[in-house]
Amino acid sequence: MSNNYWDEEDEEVEVPEHQLDGDALVKRLRKAKRADEKRIKELTEQLDGYVKQKREQTVSEVLAKKGVNAKAARLILKDVEDTTEESIDSWLRDNGDLIGYTPQEQNEDTQKDLATLRQQDVLTQGGMTPDKAVDMATRLDNAGSMDELIHLLRNS
């Protein structure tokens, strides 16, 4: 692709602008305008192609991740203007029965993560922090009688 947007057959001999009359300037401006319009049309078509391709790719990726048949993309592309993962999820929740899709409440990874968090919570709930340990050691050292020691041990 050339960076020259002028049609070669329309090229004229360069004449300094101060020597051109009004009609020649108008012709030159019209010619430049046609070249610009042609280039704008080409770029617009390219952009539309890229946007369409990106939308299709996004929908296909989300459907593959959800385990949905790729043929459903045609329906989604007709209905959904903004093809983000959230909008596709919303479409699947609303219209999933048309294509035999039932949303999963939680996948296995999420359930494993929740189980791990519960285990961490159980371990840390009864744990002893360093400041509690120092406080307990100080109380034990300062206990004056056996009754105080028994009381501290029972309450800790």
N, C-alpha and C positions, 0 to 999 in steps of 0.2 A: 504494500500500500504506500503510495507516495504522499509526501507532506504537501505537495502542490495541489491545491484544490481547484485550480483554474483549468478549464478545458483547453487542451493544446491547440485545437483547431480555431479557437476564438482568440488566440493570442494576437496582439497587435504590436506594432513597433512602439517601444516606449518613447513617449513624447513628454517632455517636462510639463508639469501641470500648469505652469504659468503661461504656456503656449496653447493650451487647450481652450476651445470655445465652450459654451454652455452645453450644447448638444453632446459633445464628446464626453464631457464630465458626467452627464446624466446616463449615457450609455455605459460608461465604466462603472458607475454606481449600481445600475441595474444588473450588470453582469456579476459584480461582486455579491450582490444580494441573492441572485439565483444560486451562485456557488455556495453561499452560506446556508441557504434553505436546503439545498441538496445534502450538505454535510450534516445539518441538524436532523434531517429525516433519517439518514443512515445511522447516526448515533442513537436516535430515539428507538429505532428498530432493534439495534444491538442491545440497548438497555432493557427493552421489553423482553427480549429473549433471555437475558440473564436473570431478570426478576422471575420470570416463569420457571426457569430451570431451578432457581434457588428455592422457590415455593414447593416445587415437586420433591426436591431433595429433602427439605425439612420434614415434609409430611411422611415421606418414605422412611426416614430415619426414626421418627417417633413411632410409627406403626411397627417397624421391625423391633424396636425396643419393647413395645407392649405385646408383641407376639400376635399382631393382627395381620390378616391377609392384605397383601400390598394392593389388591384390586380396590380396596375401600378408599384408596387415595383419590380416585376420580370423584367419588361422592363428596369427600371432605373438601376438595379443591373447589367444587361448585358452591358449597355452602359457606365456607370460612374465608373471609377476606384477609384477615391477619393470621398468618400461619406460624404462630408461636406454639411452644409445647403446651402452654396453659390453654390456649384456645382449642387446640386439637383434643386435649384431655376433656375439655368441656363438651365438645361435639361428641366424643365417644361416650361420655356419661349420658348425654341426652338422647343420642341416636344409635347407640351401640347395639341395641336389639335388632336393628335392621340388618346388621352384618354378622350377628351371632356373637357379639363381644359382651362379656360380663366383666366389669371392673373387679380387680382383686383388691381386697381390703388392705392387706399388708403382705408383702412378699417375704421370703424366708430370711433375707439379709436384715430386713427391718426387725423381724422377730428375734433374730440372734442378737442384734444390737440392744434391743430392749431387755433381753435376758441378762446380758452382760452388765447393763446399767443397774439392774436390780441387784445383781451380785455385788457390785461395787458399793451400792447403797447399804446393803446389809453389813459389809465389812467396815465401812467408815462410820456407821451410826454408833457403834459401841466402842470405837477406837479412842485411844488416849493421845491427845495432842501434847507437844512438848511443854507448853505452859501449864497444862494440868498436871503433868508428871512432876515438874519443879515445885508446883504448889503443894502436891501431895507429899513430896519428900520433905519440904519445909515443915508441914504440919506434923509429920511423923517424928522429925527431929525435935520439935518443940513440945511434943506430948509429955505431960508431967506424970501421968499415971497409966496403969494398965487399962483402966476403964476408958480413958480417952483414946488409947490405941485401938481397942475393940470397937469403939464408936466410929472412929475414922475408917476402919476397914469395912465395917458393915455398910456405911453410907457411900462408899466409893464405888 
